Amino acid sequence: MSRPPFPPFDETTAAQKVQAAEDAWNTRDPEKVALAYTEDSVWRNRDQHVVGRAAIVRFLTAKWERELDYALRKELWGFRRNRIAVRFQYECHDASGQWYRSYGNELWEFSEDGLMRRREASINDVRIEAGERRIFGPRPEGERGAVLPVF
């Protein structure tokens, strides 16, 4: 199995990889998202360590059961050979209806076949009111590549 574009990345292919990840995560389909990772992919997500594609599916299933109406935006921050740095924001609400905006950074490392073998994520959550939301579903085609607001 492979997932183009392949490393080494240039600005265009790195941006394509970032948009593909955003699009996949916005499906909220754990099985589909997990196919972008190697069978033995290693994640650090906040305080959790996740190893392997099956564990990624379990992690994402639980995530989207508690993070309702999840909508994500990613932005290319930097790249080098087989690595990409991303900043992101997403919004979701919990079962009680409380909305959150989460800000974070990810470091990605890819295998030669274009699958992600390592993902490290640092994330901070901020409570917001429903009226403060600015992310509504997947990114419209005309907004692809737009820079994310700082706050």
FENFENRA-V909783 format. One line per field, one symbol per residue. psi: psi as a letter, one per 30 degrees, with the letter a starting at -180 (. if undefined). A space follows every 10 residues. Layout:
psi=???
This chain:
psi=kljllllkka eeeeeeeeee eeeeeffhje eeefffkleg kkkjjcgkkk kleeeeeeee eeefffikhk kkklkkellk cgkkkkllkl kllaffgklk kkklkkkkkk lfggkkfkkk kkkkkkklle ffkfjjalkk efgkfkkkle .
